[in-house]
Amino acid sequence: MSLAEVRRHESEGSNCESCRGGVGGADHRQCQWRCHRPVPVSGLSGVTAIAAGEGHTCALLAGGIVNCWGWNHFGQLGNGTTTDSSTPMAVGVSSGATAISAGPYNTCALVPSYGGIALCWGANQFGQLGNGTTTDSSTPVAVSGLSGVTAIAAGNLHTCALLAGGTVDCWGDNVSGQLGNGSTANSSTPVAVNESSVAKAISAGEFHTCALLTGGTVDCWGDNSYGQLGNVIFTYSSNPWPVLSGVTAITVGALYTCALLTGGTVDCWGYNHYGQLGNGTTTDSSIPVGVLGLP
């Protein structure tokens, strides 16, 4: 599409009703481009971080204020209602939040100014809010017994926190051992992960969790149906398994995991049906494989 065409489509505005009946052809593709291009979020400024769930999004603003918008069936917008909102709504975290993380149906925030506590809101059917109940909450609730939290990661139906000193606690759904405490029993309050080494980062997926340790090693635990623990076998583990070393950062997708290595290369492992491991195949891998085309 030429620059002139881009400007023409932009000038036509965001009304997409004329697109809905057509299929195929250049005109339809251009119309769909106009309908699905990025748009500014209304009324936001001073955004320092952002987190997206399945149908909702949250932004951390300067001063530690949190705003959320979108689907709100479980109260995941944190504004005291279960009414959806197409514009940002203020969460009941007045100030002091330094990090946010969104699961599909819940959200959590780290608030160091209150002793490093974690606050969560939204769906809680598996205890993923960590407040000792399985009742949804449309306002933030404190995770029971946690203090000195330095990072938080919301998975599908479980949540984990990195604590001062490098220990990790998790809570919520544990059907595949994703809480890492040697069991598969759900917990509505934090339980300690059986990790003997010091962690410096955590990331949570659909049914598995990984931690980056201070020595640059990655440990993972939980579901392993597609090899997302990276330990050769396809059996779940309720205890951490070492994956690889020389790692500087990690991120966990729903059913796969990726690591940034020293030297700038990337390895991924797990589910690969859509090529998300980046190794030129669509075959799942239970061991780390290098992403092609990166330095």
Protein Blocks (a to p, Z undefined) as FASTA:
>chain_A
ZZklmmmmmmnojafklmmmpgghjklmmmmmmmmgccddehiahiabdcddfkbccddd
ehhiacdedjfklopnonopacdcfbdcddfbfbhpabdcddfkbccdddfknoopacde
djfklopnonopacdcfbdcddehiahiabdcddfkbccdddehiiacdedjfklopnon
opabdcfbdcddddfbdcfbdcddfkbccdddfkopacdedjfklopnonopacdcfbdc
dfbehiabdcddfkbccdddehhiacdedjfklopnonopacdcfbdcddehiZZ
